[in-house]
Amino acid sequence: MKNQENIQANYPVYAWGGSPVLNETFALYYQKDPTFLNQSQVVSELNAEFVGVCEEAPTVQLNPQTAAEVIEMFNKAYALGSTNAAFANVEKTLADPPNISLTMEKMKISIYDYESGTRGKLLGEDTFKIITYGIFAVDGSKLILNSLSSVVSGGTGGDSPLMQKVVNGYVLPAVTKRYSGITLPQFQNLFGSDLNASIASVAVSNQQFDVYANIAPTTFASQSLDSEITAEDADSIINAYVSGEAVQLIASKVMKPMSSPFSKESGGSFGGAGIKGTIYMGQPGISINGSSASASAPISISMEGGVKAFWNWVWVPLPVPDTNVVIDISLTDDGTNAYIEITGVQSIHVDLGDWPSVLKPVESAIEGLLDAVVGLFRGTISNAVSGTKLGLFSLPDVIPGMDVPADLTFNSLGFANSGVQTAIEISGTS
């Protein structure tokens, strides 16, 4: 569930989810390559090589600790006492506390002799449970874990200060490197190419991560939501949202203003009626209000009306009040992409203003001519915009960099909170 206070007005595009999404990603990686978290670290000053083999896919928990547990974890991990200068206290630790933990339930650590510059005999081997705590972030489409520390348990002396130092000093750096290369499939091209979104930041709160994206231009009116954005409680659901401002931006890129000059006459040699001028359609726009949406464009006409008598034309300005054309839209997906589609243009109704007295005799004829001109312009608009698709969301087929199906599907799609919201299910290991 996404709360109002977590939404930043300067990020009109964002996605969010919980631990199941991250667990699914790690499970997909492990399923494809069970060795992706294995590592080997030579420590020359100890004449030893440390080898770690992860025997199960790691699991993830967001915001796993209370304030007291954060401090206790750091001090235990590094065997620090209160007299040590590095001892973690409230002020130092809670300024930027860990917001994620990854549990490797079975990590087999082997230590080999390395005195001769090559791997020698096995000095010791045991299997431990390692819980690694860090700060979760996203760089582009990649998962980044900073400031990692681990707590070790199990095995022989797994909770001893020596083993904590071994894991944090010699095993963890290699694990960190592997974690930092993980790509999150749900953020690789999740937003449609029309948005041209780039990941800006990530925040973690209340067992949930929120990923914010920027689109150009990045200046938007502040956004105030009058209700929570809710989503299904199903596992492995990624929620994504595109604000009304972002929709309007891509609409302005795709649907352009139009104009058309016109000149139309009726009658014969001795008498007749005519109109001439230009009809304009301003910038079309899409308005999303709560859970409903509409599209329209302003119509204005600059026109002169004419009356013909005995081969002579008299032309006078004829005021035409501005009006609007209603554009029909639908929100749909084709299994891979979700978009707003322009499906048609409704009729344009034009009322003429005050009639100059000289045109009174040909009033009906001029109205008929103008109706014909407006009808043609409506057809021009419809041909120009019907079938246009505004791409909002896109689902990759495979996890980037790996030949692993992403198995992402649209679970729901709709207008919500003056924007467009989708719930995407990730089911690659089910």
ABEGO torsion letter per residue (X at the ends): XBBAAABBAABABBBBBBAAAAAAAAAAAAAABAAAABBBBBBAAAGBBBBBBBABBBBBBBGABBAAAAAAAAAAAAGBBAABAABBBAAAAAABBBABBBBBABBBBBBBBAAAGBBBBBABBBBBBBBBBBBBBBBEABBBBBGBBBBBBEEBGAABAAAAAAAAAAAAAAAAAAAAABBBAAABGABBAAAGBBBABBBBBGGBBBBBBBBOBABBBBBBBABBBBBBABBGBBBBBBBAAAAAAAAAAABBBBBBBBBBBBEBAABEBBBBEBBBBBBBBBBBBEABBBBBBBBBBBBBBBBBBGGBBBBBBBBBBBBBBBBBBBBBBAGABBBBBBAEBBBBBBBBBBBBAAAAAAAAAAAAAAAAAAAAAAAAAAAAABGBBBBABBBBABBBGBBBBAGBBBABBBBBGGBBBBBBBBAAAX
